[in-house]
């Protein structure tokens, strides 16, 4: 292994990327773990918002529907970076005002929670649209049949709507997950030490920009490709029992 | 005017009145005294945002056409690199790509004597060429994937008919294949162009002074947090609305 590195002139890079302290590999992996944690949280939070948003858009009253339309339009028209800053300041201000009203001092907000809140609100707008489309794609007879039998709304959602929409929603949700992992990089700008910021710090202190940025790119790419495989599996599972789109195979 | 009638429902009138009230409240109670001082800078930044977006969209699309073509019908030695390029661009964050180009190439170029001596050097020392390059490559990567689908979705019978009439291949591409491919993906292209607009603030991190950078400067100079950000969001919404309208006009004009 060492011989290979020597011949390709990569010994320097291997030393910089090693996991033990003189190398920066450990920092990069810690950054990746932070990124993934936030991506998971934001994706889950976004799904929750999206589910209720889609229900509101489909079955809500006129006012709720208009408000949700404003939410999705505004979030999708303003750059994520600007939204992140606005939501970050609004979130910290609100929590501090509540804390002061209740008699506590200033509260330090952890980067992970702030990141999940900020990216979750952004993801929620996109998830609302994806899930709304998926619910609309369910043959309406299925939901009507459940209603006709007097199934309570939450049971209907759990037993009929969510399983039936999964196959329509998975491609869109896979896309959203990839956006979530890539959007975590934007948190570098509010100073949260996820993968991109860790990489930049490592690169700036060693002057080996190409080594570190390419290594981080490889890490992101690994996550993307791995997610592609996982979502392929999920889609196959969600489409079980449905006729194949390709035709030919029976 | 159906749109006006749609607006004139009671709950929408109440919401509009509330919106007007919020706008008036913002105008009266928030601080806007910094605007005259920073207006020239903001206009400059607005202009820079727009030209970066337009230039990178045009260049990126010009790159995306061969990328899409290579993936759709090209031989494997062209299709494989094109697919790898699209996967890499789409699989890594744009911010990382911008920083790789700016800090990576930016630290490499000064070490190479003939680049330092060349006439391009004064430009390569600035930040905007790297911003334009990164955004162009990013747009090309996303659009290459879109164009791949577009090229393979064009009806094969039409291409065969053109072939049968002995139309030269380049004319066939220019007259039949490309126009239909673009027409099929116009709505997608509109969405992607708005995404490109939303990507432009990232170049502020490599010291290009565009609209977002101006608002950051106001924030750090005057410690006013919300007002510049709200105004910035409104500006981006207006530009996004204009792009959406322009693409809608274009879609209506293209014979379907």
Interface residues (C-beta under 8 A of the other chain):
Chain A: X62 X63 X66 X67 X74 X76 X77 X78 X79 X80 X81 X82 X83 X85 X86 X89 X178 X182 X183 X184 X185 X186 X188 X189 X196 X199 X200 X203 X204 X207 X209 X210 X213 X214 X216 X217 X220 X221 X224 X225
Chain B: X9 X11 X12 X15 X87 X88 X90 X91 X92 X93 X94 X95 X96 X97 X99 X100 X103 X104 X107 X108 X194 X197 X198 X199 X200 X201 X202 X205 X212 X225 X226 X229 X230 X232 X233 X236 X237 X240 X241
